[in-house]
Amino acid sequence: MSLMTVAEVAEFLGVQDVRVERLAREHLLVAKDKDEKGKPLFEKETVEKYKVLAERLGGL
């Protein structure tokens, strides 16, 4: 299991960090854990699946 930070997810999805945090807050992208600062951490596989779904629905 590989965990990604908010910044890594934002770069992977091509969006800003605040957008990733909002997706997590709204439970559209489910965080697996939190880092020492309380920021969400995401499983790489979950992020990849989310990107595929978002693209199918018309983009991020």
N, CA and C atoms as an extended XYZ file, in Angstrom:
180
Properties=species:S:1:pos:R:3:atomname:S:1:resname:S:1:resid:I:1 pbc="F F F"
N         0.848       -1.174        0.000 N   MET     1
C         0.000        0.000        0.000 CA  MET     1
C         0.893        1.237        0.000 C   MET     1
N         0.721        2.036       -1.002 N   SER     2
C         1.492        3.264       -1.137 CA  SER     2
C         0.587        4.460       -0.856 C   SER     2
N         1.004        5.302        0.089 N   LEU     3
C         0.199        6.468        0.436 CA  LEU     3
C         0.738        7.715       -0.259 C   LEU     3
N        -0.178        8.574       -0.668 N   MET     4
C         0.179        9.818       -1.361 CA  MET     4
C        -0.274       11.006       -0.517 C   MET     4
N         0.529       12.058       -0.515 N   THR     5
C         0.172       13.288        0.194 CA  THR     5
C        -0.791       14.106       -0.654 C   THR     5
N        -1.333       15.152       -0.064 N   VAL     6
C        -2.232       16.049       -0.790 CA  VAL     6
C        -1.512       16.637       -2.004 C   VAL     6
N        -0.274       17.061       -1.832 N   ALA     7
C         0.492       17.656       -2.931 CA  ALA     7
C         0.724       16.651       -4.058 C   ALA     7
N         1.038       15.419       -3.704 N   GLU     8
C         1.255       14.382       -4.715 CA  GLU     8
C        -0.026       14.069       -5.484 C   GLU     8
N        -1.138       14.011       -4.773 N   VAL     9
C        -2.425       13.757       -5.425 CA  VAL     9
C        -2.781       14.910       -6.343 C   VAL     9
N        -2.576       16.129       -5.870 N   ALA    10
C        -2.880       17.313       -6.680 CA  ALA    10
C        -2.071       17.302       -7.974 C   ALA    10
N        -0.797       16.972       -7.875 N   GLU    11
C         0.051       16.908       -9.066 CA  GLU    11
C        -0.425       15.802      -10.009 C   GLU    11
N        -0.757       14.649       -9.467 N   PHE    12
C        -1.220       13.514      -10.267 CA  PHE    12
C        -2.524       13.833      -11.001 C   PHE    12
N        -3.434       14.516      -10.309 N   LEU    13
C        -4.726       14.853      -10.900 CA  LEU    13
C        -4.686       16.139      -11.722 C   LEU    13
N        -3.638       16.933      -11.533 N   GLY    14
C        -3.534       18.193      -12.267 CA  GLY    14
C        -4.435       19.280      -11.712 C   GLY    14
N        -4.615       19.282      -10.396 N   VAL    15
C        -5.445       20.287       -9.733 CA  VAL    15
C        -4.645       20.918       -8.592 C   VAL    15
N        -5.230       21.919       -7.950 N   GLN    16
C        -4.577       22.570       -6.822 CA  GLN    16
C        -4.791       21.764       -5.538 C   GLN    16
N        -3.894       21.982       -4.571 N   ASP    17
C        -3.975       21.278       -3.285 CA  ASP    17
C        -5.330       21.482       -2.611 C   ASP    17
N        -5.852       22.707       -2.658 N   VAL    18
C        -7.116       23.001       -1.978 CA  VAL    18
C        -8.262       22.177       -2.571 C   VAL    18
N        -8.181       21.877       -3.851 N   ARG    19
C        -9.218       21.062       -4.492 CA  ARG    19
C        -9.181       19.643       -3.938 C   ARG    19
N        -7.990       19.107       -3.741 N   VAL    20
C        -7.849       17.752       -3.179 CA  VAL    20
C        -8.385       17.732       -1.749 C   VAL    20
N        -8.066       18.753       -0.967 N   GLU    21
C        -8.558       18.817        0.410 CA  GLU    21
C       -10.082       18.907        0.435 C   GLU    21
N       -10.665       19.655       -0.509 N   ARG    22
C       -12.113       19.762       -0.581 CA  ARG    22
C       -12.736       18.415       -0.962 C   ARG    22
N       -12.131       17.724       -1.910 N   LEU    23
C       -12.630       16.395       -2.302 CA  LEU    23
C       -12.621       15.447       -1.107 C   LEU    23
N       -11.587       15.532       -0.291 N   ALA    24
C       -11.497       14.682        0.902 CA  ALA    24
C       -12.550       15.094        1.931 C   ALA    24
N       -12.711       16.383        2.132 N   ARG    25
C       -13.682       16.889        3.105 CA  ARG    25
C       -15.108       16.484        2.718 C   ARG    25
N       -15.388       16.469        1.413 N   GLU    26
C       -16.717       16.116        0.915 CA  GLU    26
C       -16.873       14.607        0.684 C   GLU    26
N       -15.850       13.840        1.056 N   HIS    27
C       -15.839       12.378        0.940 CA  HIS    27
C       -15.996       11.899       -0.501 C   HIS    27
N       -15.522       12.694       -1.447 N   LEU    28
C       -15.506       12.275       -2.847 CA  LEU    28
C       -14.220       11.530       -3.169 C   LEU    28
N       -13.184       11.813       -2.397 N   LEU    29
C       -11.916       11.104       -2.466 CA  LEU    29
C       -11.577       10.724       -1.025 C   LEU    29
N       -11.625        9.449       -0.728 N   VAL    30
C       -11.537        8.981        0.652 CA  VAL    30
C       -10.085        8.851        1.097 C   VAL    30
N        -9.761        9.527        2.196 N   ALA    31
C        -8.422        9.460        2.775 CA  ALA    31
C        -8.281        8.176        3.584 C   ALA    31
N        -7.105        7.584        3.521 N   LYS    32
C        -6.824        6.357        4.258 CA  LYS    32
C        -6.290        6.654        5.655 C   LYS    32
N        -5.556        7.767        5.785 N   ASP    33
C        -4.887        8.107        7.041 CA  ASP    33
C        -4.635        9.604        7.056 C   ASP    33
N        -3.971       10.078        8.101 N   LYS    34
C        -3.571       11.488        8.196 CA  LYS    34
C        -2.095       11.551        8.555 C   LYS    34
N        -1.434       12.613        8.061 N   ASP    35
C        -0.017       12.783        8.396 CA  ASP    35
C         0.117       13.475        9.747 C   ASP    35
N         1.351       13.792       10.131 N   GLU    36
C         1.603       14.396       11.438 CA  GLU    36
C         0.999       15.795       11.573 C   GLU    36
N         0.683       16.444       10.472 N   LYS    37
C         0.061       17.776       10.495 CA  LYS    37
C        -1.460       17.695       10.385 C   LYS    37
N        -1.999       16.495       10.300 N   GLY    38
C        -3.438       16.318       10.194 CA  GLY    38
C        -3.976       16.365        8.774 C   GLY    38
N        -3.075       16.421        7.784 N   LYS    39
C        -3.482       16.433        6.376 CA  LYS    39
C        -3.777       15.003        5.935 C   LYS    39
N        -4.756       14.841        5.059 N   PRO    40
C        -5.108       13.483        4.616 CA  PRO    40
C        -4.035       12.833        3.756 C   PRO    40
N        -3.955       11.514        3.856 N   LEU    41
C        -3.096       10.691        3.015 CA  LEU    41
C        -3.993        9.718        2.267 C   LEU    41
N        -3.687        9.496        0.999 N   PHE    42
C        -4.552        8.700        0.141 CA  PHE    42
C        -3.797        7.494       -0.419 C   PHE    42
N        -4.512        6.377       -0.581 N   GLU    43
C        -3.922        5.207       -1.231 CA  GLU    43
C        -3.793        5.504       -2.716 C   GLU    43
N        -2.659        5.149       -3.287 N   LYS    44
C        -2.405        5.412       -4.698 CA  LYS    44
C        -3.470        4.765       -5.580 C   LYS    44
N        -3.848        3.543       -5.275 N   GLU    45
C        -4.851        2.832       -6.067 CA  GLU    45
C        -6.196        3.571       -6.055 C   GLU    45
N        -6.582        4.110       -4.908 N   THR    46
C        -7.837        4.858       -4.794 CA  THR    46
C        -7.804        6.118       -5.647 C   THR    46
N        -6.668        6.811       -5.637 N   VAL    47
C        -6.525        8.030       -6.426 CA  VAL    47
C        -6.592        7.706       -7.918 C   VAL    47
N        -5.950        6.636       -8.321 N   GLU    48
C        -5.988        6.237       -9.731 CA  GLU    48
C        -7.411        5.902      -10.166 C   GLU    48
N        -8.155        5.196       -9.330 N   LYS    49
C        -9.545        4.857       -9.645 CA  LYS    49
C       -10.397        6.122       -9.716 C   LYS    49
N       -10.159        7.057       -8.810 N   TYR    50
C       -10.910        8.310       -8.820 CA  TYR    50
C       -10.657        9.078      -10.115 C   TYR    50
N        -9.419        9.112      -10.555 N   LYS    51
C        -9.085        9.837      -11.785 CA  LYS    51
C        -9.812        9.233      -12.985 C   LYS    51
N        -9.836        7.910      -13.077 N   VAL    52
C       -10.537        7.231      -14.181 CA  VAL    52
C       -12.027        7.576      -14.135 C   VAL    52
N       -12.631        7.506      -12.960 N   LEU    53
C       -14.050        7.821      -12.819 CA  LEU    53
C       -14.325        9.270      -13.185 C   LEU    53
N       -13.515       10.192      -12.699 N   ALA    54
C       -13.708       11.616      -12.999 CA  ALA    54
C       -13.609       11.883      -14.485 C   ALA    54
N       -12.668       11.239      -15.154 N   GLU    55
C       -12.516       11.418      -16.595 CA  GLU    55
C       -13.737       10.879      -17.349 C   GLU    55
N       -14.287        9.776      -16.880 N   ARG    56
C       -15.492        9.205      -17.500 CA  ARG    56
C       -16.697       10.127      -17.353 C   ARG    56
N       -16.720       10.852      -16.230 N   LEU    57
C       -17.851       11.741      -15.940 CA  LEU    57
C       -17.675       13.127      -16.559 C   LEU    57
N       -16.589       13.356      -17.257 N   GLY    58
C       -16.428       14.638      -17.920 CA  GLY    58
C       -15.236       15.456      -17.482 C   GLY    58
N       -14.409       14.922      -16.635 N   GLY    59
C       -13.186       15.615      -16.228 CA  GLY    59
C       -13.206       16.056      -14.788 C   GLY    59
N       -12.070       16.560      -14.381 N   LEU    60
C       -11.909       16.998      -12.995 CA  LEU    60
C       -12.392       18.370      -12.884 C   LEU    60
